[in-house]
Amino acid sequence: MPRCCGACFNFCKEFQAFALRGNMFDLAIGLVVGTAFTNVVQSLVNDIITPPLGLLIGGVDFVNLTVSIPNFVYTSQPPVVIRYGKFLQTIIYLIIVAFVLFFIIKLVNKLHKIALKKKVDVEVVAAKVYSDEVKALHEIRDLLARKTIQIQDL
């Protein structure tokens, strides 16, 4: 364990437990997979979805959709350019990511329900399987209950 000052000893100890517990590795793997997913979705939006949409609106590439505002203050400077096409691509990207995350969460919830149902089913089956001693005790209980009813009826 690395040496720490007395004031932060607990913090260092907790951080070491956190880092070695595996959460850091899970986080790193999630980050790598998330980055790869981001690149795939950006390519999907930029290279597959927006070109046909640009073709439908007159063969314009979304990235080139801009509005130029002349610079009234400094006339020697170039105009201000608003790149709303790039913004539209980002909105499409956000919608696709939101749909994918929605379906992933829906799938995880469904799998969780299935696993929970199987766990309950196993517990029910385990509760129904009795040992020979328990079966004998149940029979004795039932016989005693019948005798008690018969005696009360007299």
Secondary structure, 3 states (H helix, E strand, C coil): CCCCCCCCHHHHHHHHHHHHCCHHHHHHHHHHHHHHHHHHHHHHHHHHHHHHHHHHCCCCCHHHCCEEECCCCCCCCCCEEECHHHHHHHHHHHHHHHHHHHHHHHHHHHHHHHHHHHHHHHHHHHHHCCCHHHHHHHHHHHHHHHHHHHHHHC
